[in-house]
Amino acid sequence: MAMDRRGFLMTTGISLAAGAFARPGLTQALPSARAAVQPSPLRSWAWVRDQFPVARDLAHFSAFYITSHPRPVRDAIEELRRTLDENPFETVERDLFRRPDQVRASVAEYLGGRAQDVALTRCTTEGLALVYSGLRLKPGQEILTTLHDHYSHHESIRLAARRTGADVRRVALYDTGSRARADEVVDRLRRAIRPATRVVGVTWVHSSTGVKLPLRAMALVVADANRSREASDRLLLVVDGVHGFGVEDEAVAEIGCDFFAAGAHKWIFGPRGTGILWGRREAWEQVEPTVPSFEMGPYVAWGEGRDPGVTEGRWVSPGGFHAYEHMWALPAAFAFHREIGRSRIAARIHELNARLKEGLTGLRRVVVHTPREADMSAGLVAFEVAGLKPEEVVVRLREKRIIASTSPYFPPFPRLAGSLLNTPEEVDTAVAAVAAL
């Protein structure tokens, strides 16, 4: 029966895929890699804000937490949902293998890497778990991480260590967020690596303090450590990149990390419940898939009764049935970024948050924990107000119709994050509101 199913997919599903769904709008929601490079006219920031249906009587300084779908993404989701509702069986049966390839192509174009090195996930947490649960670790080997990482990263590491018998060590890359320096971070990492260290797990932008790590310089430290190692003992750099992904104008595949996990439903403005996991081809060879994948390679190997062989990144995408209207609409988010301009987005976010830090730094009872330097910060600003608990700050700002958040760490800090949903005037209003506290 398995062979019949495989034969059906090979002879009908894939052959039909080439001409499937010529329906207007759907192909625009899933652009080809070639179409992705076409230039678009510059859009005003007012136009950009108008694409989001957020409540306009609120100033949204926590848009990084989970996105409001911009109009192009909403349209793509609705078109796909309509198609699925009209003919669910044939839509999924024909596109189960084709659509993910198109999504990966759009991700790869944005990352600067290869589509086959991309696994599609639901969030950063899932991506990190898939890496750590699949790594071939042994007792006596070590996972090195930091005190600054999020619960999801720490737990993925802890569970992997419990399963494999590997050791875990956490180090501080800086003592005070606002005074974090690139040379200090790099030096501390270099000194922390030991012969037993097999994995280095870090976060690009810390949502606790807003510190942005110098990833390229850190990757060079890892590369230097690998010069004297055998391939089987190579040190791997795993990055939680969610708060730099969509903020920084960086080609992730060229930074030097081995694995990069990020949700797409934050700064990328992608459909909620979508994420990506990218890895270097050689790094994927060190990973065993955790969840059966609905990818042609493993599926055909199963039908033929053989092992699929060396792991490819796309094979790590969890199989099963998903919210296809969201996952398949992800290219619309990358197209939206291209239309605005990646460098313009990065400059705008840095401009707004520099203005925010400058204003908060001038307040007498406020301590800013995020570095003022652009090379050590991104789109998050963490601070505290003397005499007020973080949750009190958030509540009192909300009374002034300003949406702030607290960081889920110990200790927590209030956070404001300037995004494409904000204006310079809103930044000034937020600073004045904090001053009034």
MARTORDO-712383 format. One line per field, with one value per residue (C-alpha): residue number from 1; residue in three letters; chain; x, y, z. Coordinates in Angstrom, 3 decimals. Example, Ala and Ser with C-alpha at 12.3 -4.5 7.8 and 13.67 -1.06 7.14 Angstrom:
// residues 2
num [1	2]
residu [ALA	SER]
chaine [A	A]
east [12.300	13.670]
north [-4.500	-1.060]
up [7.800	7.140]
END
This chain:
// residues 437
num [1	2	3	4	5	6	7	8	9	10	11	12	13	14	15	16	17	18	19	20	21	22	23	24	25	26	27	28	29	30	31	32	33	34	35	36	37	38	39	40	41	42	43	44	45	46	47	48	49	50	51	52	53	54	55	56	57	58	59	60	61	62	63	64	65	66	67	68	69	70	71	72	73	74	75	76	77	78	79	80	81	82	83	84	85	86	87	88	89	90	91	92	93	94	95	96	97	98	99	100	101	102	103	104	105	106	107	108	109	110	111	112	113	114	115	116	117	118	119	120	121	122	123	124	125	126	127	128	129	130	131	132	133	134	135	136	137	138	139	140	141	142	143	144	145	146	147	148	149	150	151	152	153	154	155	156	157	158	159	160	161	162	163	164	165	166	167	168	169	170	171	172	173	174	175	176	177	178	179	180	181	182	183	184	185	186	187	188	189	190	191	192	193	194	195	196	197	198	199	200	201	202	203	204	205	206	207	208	209	210	211	212	213	214	215	216	217	218	219	220	221	222	223	224	225	226	227	228	229	230	231	232	233	234	235	236	237	238	239	240	241	242	243	244	245	246	247	248	249	250	251	252	253	254	255	256	257	258	259	260	261	262	263	264	265	266	267	268	269	270	271	272	273	274	275	276	277	278	279	280	281	282	283	284	285	286	287	288	289	290	291	292	293	294	295	296	297	298	299	300	301	302	303	304	305	306	307	308	309	310	311	312	313	314	315	316	317	318	319	320	321	322	323	324	325	326	327	328	329	330	331	332	333	334	335	336	337	338	339	340	341	342	343	344	345	346	347	348	349	350	351	352	353	354	355	356	357	358	359	360	361	362	363	364	365	366	367	368	369	370	371	372	373	374	375	376	377	378	379	380	381	382	383	384	385	386	387	388	389	390	391	392	393	394	395	396	397	398	399	400	401	402	403	404	405	406	407	408	409	410	411	412	413	414	415	416	417	418	419	420	421	422	423	424	425	426	427	428	429	430	431	432	433	434	435	436	437]
residu [MET	ALA	MET	ASP	ARG	ARG	GLY	PHE	LEU	MET	THR	THR	GLY	ILE	SER	LEU	ALA	ALA	GLY	ALA	PHE	ALA	ARG	PRO	GLY	LEU	THR	GLN	ALA	LEU	PRO	SER	ALA	ARG	ALA	ALA	VAL	GLN	PRO	SER	PRO	LEU	ARG	SER	TRP	ALA	TRP	VAL	ARG	ASP	GLN	PHE	PRO	VAL	ALA	ARG	ASP	LEU	ALA	HIS	PHE	SER	ALA	PHE	TYR	ILE	THR	SER	HIS	PRO	ARG	PRO	VAL	ARG	ASP	ALA	ILE	GLU	GLU	LEU	ARG	ARG	THR	LEU	ASP	GLU	ASN	PRO	PHE	GLU	THR	VAL	GLU	ARG	ASP	LEU	PHE	ARG	ARG	PRO	ASP	GLN	VAL	ARG	ALA	SER	VAL	ALA	GLU	TYR	LEU	GLY	GLY	ARG	ALA	GLN	ASP	VAL	ALA	LEU	THR	ARG	CYS	THR	THR	GLU	GLY	LEU	ALA	LEU	VAL	TYR	SER	GLY	LEU	ARG	LEU	LYS	PRO	GLY	GLN	GLU	ILE	LEU	THR	THR	LEU	HIS	ASP	HIS	TYR	SER	HIS	HIS	GLU	SER	ILE	ARG	LEU	ALA	ALA	ARG	ARG	THR	GLY	ALA	ASP	VAL	ARG	ARG	VAL	ALA	LEU	TYR	ASP	THR	GLY	SER	ARG	ALA	ARG	ALA	ASP	GLU	VAL	VAL	ASP	ARG	LEU	ARG	ARG	ALA	ILE	ARG	PRO	ALA	THR	ARG	VAL	VAL	GLY	VAL	THR	TRP	VAL	HIS	SER	SER	THR	GLY	VAL	LYS	LEU	PRO	LEU	ARG	ALA	MET	ALA	LEU	VAL	VAL	ALA	ASP	ALA	ASN	ARG	SER	ARG	GLU	ALA	SER	ASP	ARG	LEU	LEU	LEU	VAL	VAL	ASP	GLY	VAL	HIS	GLY	PHE	GLY	VAL	GLU	ASP	GLU	ALA	VAL	ALA	GLU	ILE	GLY	CYS	ASP	PHE	PHE	ALA	ALA	GLY	ALA	HIS	LYS	TRP	ILE	PHE	GLY	PRO	ARG	GLY	THR	GLY	ILE	LEU	TRP	GLY	ARG	ARG	GLU	ALA	TRP	GLU	GLN	VAL	GLU	PRO	THR	VAL	PRO	SER	PHE	GLU	MET	GLY	PRO	TYR	VAL	ALA	TRP	GLY	GLU	GLY	ARG	ASP	PRO	GLY	VAL	THR	GLU	GLY	ARG	TRP	VAL	SER	PRO	GLY	GLY	PHE	HIS	ALA	TYR	GLU	HIS	MET	TRP	ALA	LEU	PRO	ALA	ALA	PHE	ALA	PHE	HIS	ARG	GLU	ILE	GLY	ARG	SER	ARG	ILE	ALA	ALA	ARG	ILE	HIS	GLU	LEU	ASN	ALA	ARG	LEU	LYS	GLU	GLY	LEU	THR	GLY	LEU	ARG	ARG	VAL	VAL	VAL	HIS	THR	PRO	ARG	GLU	ALA	ASP	MET	SER	ALA	GLY	LEU	VAL	ALA	PHE	GLU	VAL	ALA	GLY	LEU	LYS	PRO	GLU	GLU	VAL	VAL	VAL	ARG	LEU	ARG	GLU	LYS	ARG	ILE	ILE	ALA	SER	THR	SER	PRO	TYR	PHE	PRO	PRO	PHE	PRO	ARG	LEU	ALA	GLY	SER	LEU	LEU	ASN	THR	PRO	GLU	GLU	VAL	ASP	THR	ALA	VAL	ALA	ALA	VAL	ALA	ALA	LEU]
chaine [A	A	A	A	A	A	A	A	A	A	A	A	A	A	A	A	A	A	A	A	A	A	A	A	A	A	A	A	A	A	A	A	A	A	A	A	A	A	A	A	A	A	A	A	A	A	A	A	A	A	A	A	A	A	A	A	A	A	A	A	A	A	A	A	A	A	A	A	A	A	A	A	A	A	A	A	A	A	A	A	A	A	A	A	A	A	A	A	A	A	A	A	A	A	A	A	A	A	A	A	A	A	A	A	A	A	A	A	A	A	A	A	A	A	A	A	A	A	A	A	A	A	A	A	A	A	A	A	A	A	A	A	A	A	A	A	A	A	A	A	A	A	A	A	A	A	A	A	A	A	A	A	A	A	A	A	A	A	A	A	A	A	A	A	A	A	A	A	A	A	A	A	A	A	A	A	A	A	A	A	A	A	A	A	A	A	A	A	A	A	A	A	A	A	A	A	A	A	A	A	A	A	A	A	A	A	A	A	A	A	A	A	A	A	A	A	A	A	A	A	A	A	A	A	A	A	A	A	A	A	A	A	A	A	A	A	A	A	A	A	A	A	A	A	A	A	A	A	A	A	A	A	A	A	A	A	A	A	A	A	A	A	A	A	A	A	A	A	A	A	A	A	A	A	A	A	A	A	A	A	A	A	A	A	A	A	A	A	A	A	A	A	A	A	A	A	A	A	A	A	A	A	A	A	A	A	A	A	A	A	A	A	A	A	A	A	A	A	A	A	A	A	A	A	A	A	A	A	A	A	A	A	A	A	A	A	A	A	A	A	A	A	A	A	A	A	A	A	A	A	A	A	A	A	A	A	A	A	A	A	A	A	A	A	A	A	A	A	A	A	A	A	A	A	A	A	A	A	A	A	A	A	A	A	A	A	A	A	A	A	A	A	A	A	A	A	A	A	A	A	A	A	A	A	A	A	A	A	A	A	A	A	A	A	A	A	A	A	A	A	A	A	A	A	A	A	A	A	A	A	A	A	A	A	A	A	A]
east [0.000	2.866	4.246	0.865	0.678	4.208	3.452	0.329	2.249	5.033	2.729	-0.113	0.779	4.080	3.078	-0.058	1.897	3.524	0.203	-1.789	-3.671	-3.349	-5.984	-5.255	-3.753	-2.474	0.625	1.315	1.160	3.799	6.313	9.129	12.714	13.221	10.337	11.747	14.578	12.389	12.721	9.747	9.105	9.925	7.010	6.392	6.315	2.708	1.877	3.672	1.696	-1.537	-0.933	-1.474	-5.002	-3.822	-5.911	-4.899	-5.815	-2.887	0.865	2.182	5.694	5.456	4.850	7.942	6.079	3.617	2.776	-0.313	-0.606	0.035	-2.360	-0.292	0.036	-3.660	-4.600	-2.334	-3.757	-7.338	-6.774	-5.180	-7.895	-10.585	-8.869	-8.461	-12.063	-13.379	-11.407	-9.318	-8.349	-7.078	-5.428	-3.343	-2.792	-1.393	0.604	1.891	5.355	5.374	4.356	7.027	9.674	8.340	8.280	11.850	12.951	11.617	13.319	16.615	16.538	16.157	18.834	21.269	21.532	20.217	16.542	17.348	19.124	15.909	13.499	10.033	8.859	6.148	8.390	11.893	11.314	10.501	13.543	15.917	14.373	14.792	18.497	19.407	17.263	18.836	22.507	24.719	26.195	28.071	28.770	31.784	31.006	29.753	27.118	28.268	25.574	25.099	23.297	21.470	19.508	15.764	13.931	13.317	17.031	18.046	15.360	16.220	19.806	18.851	16.622	19.287	21.896	19.619	19.026	22.660	24.619	26.402	27.385	26.021	27.820	26.525	28.724	28.142	29.266	28.832	27.994	25.850	23.794	24.206	27.986	28.356	31.201	31.949	35.577	34.598	31.916	34.305	37.090	34.806	33.581	37.114	38.173	35.030	35.567	37.201	38.377	35.163	32.926	30.934	28.162	27.965	24.376	23.736	21.013	21.595	19.546	18.736	15.121	16.118	18.451	18.258	21.968	22.874	25.808	28.604	27.762	30.289	33.177	31.913	31.677	35.335	36.223	34.383	36.069	39.463	38.734	37.802	41.150	42.667	39.632	38.597	35.415	33.540	34.421	33.738	32.379	28.882	27.433	23.647	21.849	18.439	18.100	14.492	15.033	17.598	15.696	13.773	15.594	19.194	20.197	22.306	22.542	22.205	23.850	27.005	27.351	29.223	26.841	25.969	22.276	19.909	16.395	13.779	10.051	8.616	5.653	7.618	9.824	9.315	5.533	4.865	1.785	1.369	2.642	5.424	9.175	12.388	15.458	18.497	21.695	24.897	24.864	27.803	26.153	22.923	24.938	25.445	21.680	19.113	15.535	13.259	9.799	8.894	9.013	6.522	9.369	9.842	13.323	12.405	8.977	10.385	13.075	10.355	8.421	11.532	12.443	15.770	17.429	17.165	20.853	22.616	20.235	19.183	17.828	14.420	13.970	13.968	10.692	8.079	5.561	1.877	-0.920	-0.451	-2.249	-1.339	-2.940	-0.406	2.682	2.196	1.551	4.965	6.556	4.165	5.938	9.357	7.898	6.547	10.050	11.522	8.913	9.827	13.558	15.599	18.189	15.435	13.717	16.960	17.728	14.215	14.140	17.569	16.588	13.452	15.181	18.169	15.686	14.004	17.270	18.427	15.176	15.061	18.734	18.049	15.482	16.697	14.945	15.365	18.153	18.510	19.927	20.354	23.621	23.301	25.705	23.935	26.395	25.423	21.656	18.726	14.985	14.452	15.035	15.050	14.970	13.729	12.152	13.350	10.671	8.377	8.073	8.245	4.590	3.591	5.411	3.591	0.186	0.664	1.882	-1.172	-3.341	-1.781	-2.610	1.003	1.588	4.821	5.959	8.136	11.000	10.404	13.681	15.059	15.233	12.588	12.695	10.070	10.614	9.703	10.474	10.192	9.024	7.533	4.229	5.634	6.480	9.135	6.292	5.044	8.561	8.629	5.190	6.368	9.449	7.286	4.944	7.853	9.105	5.674	5.920]
north [0.000	2.353	1.811	2.542	5.781	6.733	5.873	7.996	10.977	10.513	10.175	12.552	14.917	16.175	16.241	18.200	20.603	22.351	23.663	23.714	26.797	29.376	31.233	34.989	36.161	32.804	32.788	36.350	35.210	32.589	34.352	32.532	33.159	34.935	37.334	38.098	40.228	42.611	46.207	48.003	51.732	53.176	53.222	55.906	54.973	56.170	53.666	50.926	51.651	51.633	47.989	46.917	46.817	47.579	49.808	53.370	54.743	52.806	53.239	49.730	49.360	45.567	44.638	42.395	39.956	38.697	40.403	42.001	40.626	43.359	43.525	41.466	38.652	38.805	38.663	35.670	33.820	34.502	33.415	30.172	29.591	30.057	27.574	25.039	25.401	25.006	21.845	20.700	17.213	18.089	21.294	19.499	16.344	18.263	20.860	18.928	18.658	21.695	24.563	23.955	24.170	27.567	28.748	27.565	29.352	32.646	32.040	31.136	34.258	36.377	34.460	34.272	30.475	27.315	26.316	22.689	23.872	25.376	23.545	25.032	25.259	26.899	29.056	29.638	27.207	24.380	25.156	25.090	21.869	20.178	21.056	20.063	16.923	15.756	16.485	13.424	14.272	11.941	11.797	13.949	16.457	19.877	22.378	25.899	28.551	31.865	33.241	35.651	33.122	32.553	29.707	27.985	27.840	26.723	24.033	22.701	22.339	20.780	18.162	17.302	16.921	14.677	12.480	12.208	12.562	15.685	18.388	21.944	25.112	28.691	31.776	35.516	37.378	40.740	41.958	45.006	45.224	48.945	48.607	45.449	45.729	43.599	42.974	41.851	39.480	37.924	37.569	35.905	33.449	32.600	31.925	29.862	27.301	24.081	20.926	19.163	21.938	20.594	23.198	26.930	28.144	31.902	34.441	37.199	39.880	39.362	40.155	40.601	43.578	44.387	43.566	42.467	40.065	40.530	37.269	37.544	38.057	35.218	32.934	33.665	32.544	29.276	28.856	29.420	26.760	24.330	24.604	22.016	19.703	16.638	16.968	14.615	16.822	20.142	22.929	24.016	27.509	27.473	30.831	31.920	34.751	35.818	39.425	40.166	38.385	41.098	43.902	43.682	43.975	40.812	37.758	35.142	32.398	34.519	35.347	32.149	30.285	26.616	26.762	29.725	29.438	32.180	32.668	34.502	35.938	38.726	41.246	39.483	40.148	36.614	34.509	33.631	30.167	30.103	29.920	28.846	26.821	27.230	25.230	24.799	21.670	20.145	20.942	19.192	16.002	16.056	16.012	13.230	14.343	14.204	14.301	12.354	14.763	15.019	15.469	13.441	12.095	10.351	9.365	7.607	5.943	4.618	3.237	1.501	0.138	1.905	4.586	8.071	8.735	11.895	14.459	17.446	20.549	20.329	16.824	18.263	20.112	18.426	16.478	16.006	18.331	22.022	25.346	25.406	28.788	30.290	28.263	28.610	32.370	33.037	34.236	37.191	38.483	38.362	40.056	42.790	43.315	43.514	46.043	48.334	47.621	45.660	48.377	50.959	48.746	48.288	52.007	52.944	50.543	51.665	55.325	54.950	52.983	55.341	58.166	56.120	55.337	58.935	60.191	57.617	58.094	61.741	60.926	61.163	58.117	55.841	53.343	52.084	48.562	48.481	49.701	52.986	51.831	50.552	47.687	46.323	46.859	46.379	46.940	46.397	48.891	47.563	49.991	50.406	53.201	53.662	52.751	50.986	47.288	46.399	45.352	48.662	50.547	48.527	49.069	52.796	53.234	51.278	53.833	56.352	54.008	52.931	49.183	48.162	44.755	43.136	40.764	37.120	36.863	37.223	40.095	41.414	44.884	46.993	47.140	49.506	48.573	50.982	49.190	50.014	50.568	53.618	57.212	59.505	61.461	58.312	57.685	61.173	60.586	57.311	58.983	61.747	59.138	57.355	60.729	61.375	58.175]
up [0.000	0.777	-2.684	-4.238	-2.308	-3.338	-6.932	-6.869	-5.534	-8.045	-11.048	-10.151	-7.305	-8.663	-12.312	-11.502	-9.305	-12.258	-13.511	-10.304	-9.182	-11.895	-9.889	-9.711	-6.453	-5.231	-7.396	-6.292	-2.671	-3.421	-5.681	-7.397	-6.395	-9.715	-9.091	-5.656	-7.012	-9.004	-7.730	-6.160	-5.740	-2.326	0.079	2.690	6.361	6.498	3.736	5.665	8.838	6.862	5.912	9.552	11.038	14.598	16.862	16.049	19.470	20.954	20.558	19.937	21.386	21.755	18.134	18.271	20.550	17.953	14.700	13.315	9.790	7.195	4.264	1.771	4.310	5.222	1.548	0.928	3.933	2.917	-0.685	0.460	3.047	0.420	-1.877	0.918	2.034	-1.514	-2.267	0.708	-0.480	-3.942	-2.737	-0.113	-2.161	-5.103	-3.154	-0.146	-1.692	-3.996	-1.717	0.955	-1.769	-2.786	0.829	1.369	-1.791	-0.417	2.949	1.272	-0.888	2.258	4.187	1.297	1.459	-0.192	-0.040	0.809	3.969	5.386	7.686	8.148	11.757	13.804	16.013	17.384	20.248	17.868	15.731	18.703	19.988	16.605	16.509	20.039	20.118	16.862	17.542	18.013	21.396	23.733	27.468	28.241	25.506	26.531	25.433	26.256	26.521	28.315	31.337	29.031	26.962	26.994	28.705	25.352	24.556	28.034	28.125	24.667	25.869	29.202	27.591	25.016	27.742	29.785	26.754	25.639	28.866	27.635	30.110	30.164	31.206	31.279	31.202	31.286	28.177	29.919	33.408	32.675	29.488	28.911	29.100	27.014	24.491	21.466	22.390	25.889	24.571	22.065	24.634	27.176	24.567	23.497	27.089	27.817	25.033	26.226	24.417	25.497	24.154	21.192	20.871	21.567	21.945	21.922	21.193	18.647	20.425	24.099	24.843	28.497	27.987	24.268	23.840	20.305	20.170	17.589	15.821	12.996	15.422	17.621	14.602	13.870	17.398	16.793	13.400	14.996	17.627	14.866	13.094	15.406	15.549	13.607	11.549	13.888	16.876	15.171	17.376	16.277	16.740	17.310	17.251	18.445	15.956	16.291	17.439	14.755	11.966	10.138	11.981	10.819	7.178	7.358	5.117	7.846	5.791	5.593	9.308	10.108	12.406	11.893	12.821	12.970	14.419	14.286	14.363	11.382	13.299	14.952	13.081	9.733	9.951	8.744	9.430	13.077	13.888	11.292	11.725	10.055	10.915	8.680	8.887	6.892	4.725	6.626	9.971	9.013	8.578	12.370	13.069	13.156	12.348	15.386	13.773	10.612	7.704	4.855	2.376	-0.770	0.107	3.379	2.017	-1.035	1.094	3.401	0.462	-0.822	2.588	2.904	5.026	3.435	4.106	5.228	6.700	4.617	6.293	4.664	6.083	9.597	8.893	11.111	9.066	9.706	8.702	9.462	9.117	5.429	4.772	7.181	6.311	2.553	2.849	4.423	1.131	1.183	4.293	2.650	-0.428	1.870	3.301	-0.192	-1.230	1.665	1.424	3.940	4.467	4.943	7.521	9.467	9.388	10.481	13.427	14.605	14.206	16.335	19.070	19.175	19.734	22.439	24.243	24.047	25.550	28.346	29.212	29.976	32.658	36.243	37.761	34.740	34.119	30.530	30.272	26.485	24.930	23.066	20.321	17.190	16.753	20.192	20.063	17.711	18.181	21.909	24.729	28.305	31.220	34.768	36.769	40.346	42.869	40.395	39.608	35.895	35.790	37.398	34.650	31.980	33.615	34.051	30.482	29.305	31.113	28.730	25.808	25.306	24.922	26.663	27.937	30.568	29.862	30.954	32.826	36.338	37.014	34.590	33.045	31.272	27.505	24.712	21.125	18.228	15.076	11.686	13.480	15.279	14.420	15.902	17.524	19.271	20.552	22.076	23.609	25.159	26.636	28.088	29.570	31.278	32.568	34.075	36.114]
END
